[in-house]
């Protein structure tokens, strides 16, 4: 059986942020050596993890909610074309305008032109993964338009000339001392500067951001947002956030442009009930989300008078066409999987290269770009399964990671006639283990390893096992395998 | 009950005492244990590294060898997990017609050791004695793929003389993950370091688990740092008795 990889329609390398410049192990090695980063992320994920467990434990029908959430999302994906058309009709009827973007380049061009048409040279932004994915800020900047991030953590990332390292808590890799330094160093150049005697007290930092952002909110004529949900039935868009900064952007400016991945639909208003329970408890460990904004087209005289919706594909229909890959599109971007992931907890998000880190990122990014463009990500997991346990829509991330490894190996097989050392080793191991006589012979051969051993342990092995012995002893092969012991004491076979 | 032992390639080759202990234990409980000599490996390493095509002959072998038995026991949560959750899919893709069906049937009769003892044989007190301070690490695949829950702990609590101490953050992965430990050796080491820190904090003499692979990882780290803490498979503890001391 050959595996049809399809070729996702995704903007190429260099546009947007779905691909890293280094492989995961290389980037991870650097992150692991940074004690400050390790401490910041370990502490933050530990806190969110405990909080999530507590509030999830309070809900007696949590498992049923997860099942319902998964069922709604599976239904959406099964009827996506029909529901998207329904959404377009409802949104248009309510006074909005819908735009379809095949990839990141398309979406960036559409948003840039919409902003240019208003004559504005700056926009305020609601925290949004879709616009991070397509690299919208860079595209706007190239067109001479300043994009101000207004989510506190995104502001920290933007001022620090940094990249988000978590989908919900983008500045999770920063502590408050670092944030103070960034504010003092950078804020003044792009707006209202903080008090020079700013301390790293959270309330003082928040206040500095509040004063800085207030000027942006009041001046902006255009806002750009993402969306957590779109209701096909009513044409309603929704943003779920906890600061109120998003709501400022969604209500004050004249023009509102929303960029949303095509998978973020729910069929009916009632379906929101499930997700507005699942999302806050899974993401921030809150019982109820603080600021849930919903808007349906234009309300004359109230809020933005011009509303746009840019529906983004950028690899999503390719994932949808894939029987296994489509499950990744059920994700509601809660980030529970990264908070419980032992790999993410130690490497942080930047090591993944893509804006989508952690287990869901290691699955979603390769499905959006094609696995060969993110080939190291599916291996960035010990397959411990903590992600599946935490996922509010029960995405089987470990199985999907295994599947992507399979796709990668098969794609390599098709592309390179000359096998890698790994492929040779795996083929050899398969050949040996498919036959008990060959297997027993190989076991006898492995006893050569005893020569390397001192006091029953081996301290150093050659490549590719050297990664093991860099930090662990290896066991010396025993004098007698179990098979040999059994044959000696009980006769051959049984 | 006639039970077939699937020793697993790792225990067979590197940790024969684990397989011996499994036999000793089951025979002491009055069961007949067979070791079908045609067995080799479940193919988990191949599947989890992406080589499903290469895993197919191993699935076929496993099914052929173990199909005649009423129950198969493996002293490993992750090998049992592979048999139960991955064999049918690999067979469907790369095996001969009908293999997936057979694989599902054999998988349904394949048990991890603590499952076999508690669920099939209905025993929690296996008559073992092990006078040591022990902490238990629930391996990820026994915990989350097989959901063995507290079965291993129930078995350990009945062991005479054994002082069981709780492992902090027990459910965190030790960082092994098969070829993950080689492909992402640095991340794996960081996870191992935290797991060792927790093991050492219990002041246990012995760390036990239901998987020789995770114990090889954890034990390799504990040995490298000369911590003096041993790793011992659950089967070995359950097999040991007063008389042996």
HADDOCK unambig.tbl for C-alpha pairs under 7 A between the chains (distance, minus, plus):
assign (segid A and resid 25 and name CA) (segid B and resid 184 and name CA) 5.51 0.50 0.50
assign (segid A and resid 29 and name CA) (segid B and resid 186 and name CA) 6.06 0.50 0.50
assign (segid A and resid 342 and name CA) (segid B and resid 173 and name CA) 6.90 0.50 0.50
assign (segid A and resid 343 and name CA) (segid B and resid 187 and name CA) 6.63 0.50 0.50
assign (segid A and resid 379 and name CA) (segid B and resid 180 and name CA) 6.76 0.50 0.50
assign (segid A and resid 381 and name CA) (segid B and resid 180 and name CA) 6.91 0.50 0.50
assign (segid A and resid 382 and name CA) (segid B and resid 175 and name CA) 6.35 0.50 0.50
assign (segid A and resid 382 and name CA) (segid B and resid 176 and name CA) 6.61 0.50 0.50
assign (segid A and resid 382 and name CA) (segid B and resid 177 and name CA) 4.10 0.50 0.50
assign (segid A and resid 382 and name CA) (segid B and resid 180 and name CA) 5.76 0.50 0.50
assign (segid A and resid 383 and name CA) (segid B and resid 177 and name CA) 6.27 0.50 0.50
assign (segid A and resid 384 and name CA) (segid B and resid 140 and name CA) 5.10 0.50 0.50
assign (segid A and resid 384 and name CA) (segid B and resid 141 and name CA) 6.73 0.50 0.50
assign (segid A and resid 384 and name CA) (segid B and resid 173 and name CA) 6.07 0.50 0.50
assign (segid A and resid 385 and name CA) (segid B and resid 140 and name CA) 6.92 0.50 0.50
assign (segid A and resid 385 and name CA) (segid B and resid 144 and name CA) 6.27 0.50 0.50
assign (segid A and resid 402 and name CA) (segid B and resid 48 and name CA) 5.56 0.50 0.50
assign (segid A and resid 402 and name CA) (segid B and resid 50 and name CA) 6.40 0.50 0.50
assign (segid A and resid 405 and name CA) (segid B and resid 49 and name CA) 6.18 0.50 0.50
assign (segid A and resid 405 and name CA) (segid B and resid 50 and name CA) 4.37 0.50 0.50
assign (segid A and resid 406 and name CA) (segid B and resid 50 and name CA) 3.67 0.50 0.50
assign (segid A and resid 406 and name CA) (segid B and resid 51 and name CA) 6.04 0.50 0.50
assign (segid A and resid 406 and name CA) (segid B and resid 52 and name CA) 6.56 0.50 0.50
assign (segid A and resid 409 and name CA) (segid B and resid 50 and name CA) 5.74 0.50 0.50
assign (segid A and resid 409 and name CA) (segid B and resid 51 and name CA) 6.65 0.50 0.50
assign (segid A and resid 426 and name CA) (segid B and resid 46 and name CA) 6.81 0.50 0.50
assign (segid A and resid 427 and name CA) (segid B and resid 54 and name CA) 6.17 0.50 0.50
assign (segid A and resid 430 and name CA) (segid B and resid 54 and name CA) 5.60 0.50 0.50
assign (segid A and resid 430 and name CA) (segid B and resid 55 and name CA) 6.62 0.50 0.50
assign (segid A and resid 433 and name CA) (segid B and resid 40 and name CA) 5.62 0.50 0.50
assign (segid A and resid 433 and name CA) (segid B and resid 41 and name CA) 6.37 0.50 0.50
assign (segid A and resid 433 and name CA) (segid B and resid 58 and name CA) 6.75 0.50 0.50
assign (segid A and resid 434 and name CA) (segid B and resid 57 and name CA) 5.81 0.50 0.50
assign (segid A and resid 434 and name CA) (segid B and resid 58 and name CA) 5.49 0.50 0.50
assign (segid A and resid 434 and name CA) (segid B and resid 61 and name CA) 6.63 0.50 0.50
assign (segid A and resid 436 and name CA) (segid B and resid 38 and name CA) 5.47 0.50 0.50
assign (segid A and resid 436 and name CA) (segid B and resid 39 and name CA) 6.60 0.50 0.50
assign (segid A and resid 436 and name CA) (segid B and resid 40 and name CA) 6.15 0.50 0.50
assign (segid A and resid 439 and name CA) (segid B and resid 40 and name CA) 6.98 0.50 0.50
assign (segid A and resid 443 and name CA) (segid B and resid 13 and name CA) 6.23 0.50 0.50
assign (segid A and resid 465 and name CA) (segid B and resid 182 and name CA) 6.69 0.50 0.50
assign (segid A and resid 467 and name CA) (segid B and resid 182 and name CA) 5.23 0.50 0.50
assign (segid A and resid 467 and name CA) (segid B and resid 185 and name CA) 5.42 0.50 0.50
assign (segid A and resid 468 and name CA) (segid B and resid 181 and name CA) 6.57 0.50 0.50
assign (segid A and resid 468 and name CA) (segid B and resid 182 and name CA) 6.01 0.50 0.50
assign (segid A and resid 468 and name CA) (segid B and resid 185 and name CA) 6.71 0.50 0.50
assign (segid A and resid 471 and name CA) (segid B and resid 189 and name CA) 6.71 0.50 0.50
assign (segid A and resid 471 and name CA) (segid B and resid 221 and name CA) 6.36 0.50 0.50
assign (segid A and resid 471 and name CA) (segid B and resid 224 and name CA) 6.98 0.50 0.50
assign (segid A and resid 472 and name CA) (segid B and resid 220 and name CA) 4.42 0.50 0.50
assign (segid A and resid 472 and name CA) (segid B and resid 221 and name CA) 4.39 0.50 0.50
assign (segid A and resid 472 and name CA) (segid B and resid 224 and name CA) 5.50 0.50 0.50
assign (segid A and resid 473 and name CA) (segid B and resid 220 and name CA) 4.30 0.50 0.50
assign (segid A and resid 473 and name CA) (segid B and resid 221 and name CA) 6.37 0.50 0.50
assign (segid A and resid 473 and name CA) (segid B and resid 223 and name CA) 6.37 0.50 0.50
assign (segid A and resid 473 and name CA) (segid B and resid 224 and name CA) 5.35 0.50 0.50
assign (segid A and resid 474 and name CA) (segid B and resid 220 and name CA) 5.76 0.50 0.50
assign (segid A and resid 477 and name CA) (segid B and resid 14 and name CA) 5.18 0.50 0.50
assign (segid A and resid 478 and name CA) (segid B and resid 14 and name CA) 6.05 0.50 0.50
assign (segid A and resid 481 and name CA) (segid B and resid 12 and name CA) 5.61 0.50 0.50
assign (segid A and resid 481 and name CA) (segid B and resid 13 and name CA) 5.10 0.50 0.50
assign (segid A and resid 481 and name CA) (segid B and resid 16 and name CA) 5.73 0.50 0.50
assign (segid A and resid 482 and name CA) (segid B and resid 12 and name CA) 4.74 0.50 0.50
assign (segid A and resid 482 and name CA) (segid B and resid 13 and name CA) 6.75 0.50 0.50
assign (segid A and resid 482 and name CA) (segid B and resid 16 and name CA) 4.57 0.50 0.50
assign (segid A and resid 482 and name CA) (segid B and resid 19 and name CA) 6.75 0.50 0.50
assign (segid A and resid 483 and name CA) (segid B and resid 12 and name CA) 6.32 0.50 0.50
assign (segid A and resid 493 and name CA) (segid B and resid 35 and name CA) 6.45 0.50 0.50
assign (segid A and resid 493 and name CA) (segid B and resid 36 and name CA) 5.48 0.50 0.50
assign (segid A and resid 493 and name CA) (segid B and resid 37 and name CA) 4.54 0.50 0.50
assign (segid A and resid 494 and name CA) (segid B and resid 34 and name CA) 5.67 0.50 0.50
assign (segid A and resid 494 and name CA) (segid B and resid 35 and name CA) 5.77 0.50 0.50
assign (segid A and resid 494 and name CA) (segid B and resid 36 and name CA) 5.43 0.50 0.50
assign (segid A and resid 494 and name CA) (segid B and resid 37 and name CA) 6.92 0.50 0.50
